[in-house]
Amino acid sequence: MQRTQILLDNWQYEALKARAQREGRSMSELLRQILDAHLGKSGSRTPRLADIRAVGEDRTARGRDHDRFLYGKSSRR
């Protein structure tokens, strides 16, 4: 593990503190769990279906455009 410091908005700090107290865990443990869920245990986040919800909003998008929505790059040549 690496030790680090972060700055949180007041509301983030209070919400994290309250949830940690409710669940009987430390703020650090809770924050690690939140990061694991968001980033994945390997540290590289894989796209989920929810990440491509904007596909339906782009009327010009076609099936071949999925890389643009998932990875931010175009699959067009």
NORPE-V907143 format. One record per residue. PHI is phi in radians with two decimals (999 if undefined). OMEGA is omega in radians with two decimals (999 if undefined). Layout:
phi->PHI omega->OMEGA
phi->PHI omega->OMEGA
//
This chain:
phi->999 omega->3.08
phi->-1.97 omega->3.07
phi->-1.54 omega->-3.14
phi->-2.57 omega->3.05
phi->-2.13 omega->3.07
phi->-2.35 omega->3.05
phi->-1.81 omega->3.11
phi->-2.02 omega->2.96
phi->-1.12 omega->-3.13
phi->-0.96 omega->-3.10
phi->-1.15 omega->3.11
phi->-1.16 omega->3.13
phi->-1.07 omega->-3.11
phi->-1.13 omega->3.13
phi->-1.15 omega->3.12
phi->-1.12 omega->3.14
phi->-1.09 omega->-3.12
phi->-1.11 omega->-3.13
phi->-1.16 omega->3.12
phi->-1.06 omega->3.12
phi->-1.14 omega->3.12
phi->-1.04 omega->-3.07
phi->-1.58 omega->3.12
phi->1.17 omega->-3.14
phi->-2.22 omega->3.08
phi->-1.36 omega->3.08
phi->-1.10 omega->3.14
phi->-1.10 omega->3.14
phi->-1.09 omega->3.13
phi->-1.12 omega->3.14
phi->-1.11 omega->3.08
phi->-1.08 omega->3.13
phi->-1.13 omega->3.12
phi->-1.08 omega->3.12
phi->-1.15 omega->3.08
phi->-1.02 omega->-3.12
phi->-1.15 omega->-3.10
phi->-1.44 omega->-3.06
phi->-1.62 omega->-3.02
phi->1.54 omega->-3.08
phi->-1.07 omega->-3.08
phi->-1.34 omega->-3.12
phi->1.60 omega->3.08
phi->-1.96 omega->-3.06
phi->-1.38 omega->3.07
phi->-1.68 omega->-3.11
phi->-1.08 omega->3.07
phi->-2.00 omega->-3.12
phi->-0.97 omega->-3.14
phi->-1.08 omega->-3.12
phi->-1.24 omega->-3.10
phi->-1.90 omega->-3.11
phi->-1.06 omega->-3.13
phi->-1.29 omega->-3.12
phi->-0.97 omega->-3.12
phi->-1.19 omega->-3.13
phi->-1.46 omega->-3.12
phi->-1.71 omega->-3.07
phi->-1.21 omega->3.13
phi->-1.63 omega->-3.08
phi->-1.23 omega->3.08
phi->-2.18 omega->-3.12
phi->-0.97 omega->-3.11
phi->-1.25 omega->-3.11
phi->-1.54 omega->-3.04
phi->-1.06 omega->3.13
phi->-1.06 omega->-3.14
phi->-1.10 omega->-3.12
phi->-1.39 omega->-3.10
phi->-1.41 omega->-2.99
phi->-2.13 omega->3.12
phi->1.33 omega->3.10
phi->-2.30 omega->-3.07
phi->-1.50 omega->3.06
phi->-1.68 omega->3.13
phi->-1.33 omega->-3.13
phi->-1.87 omega->999
//
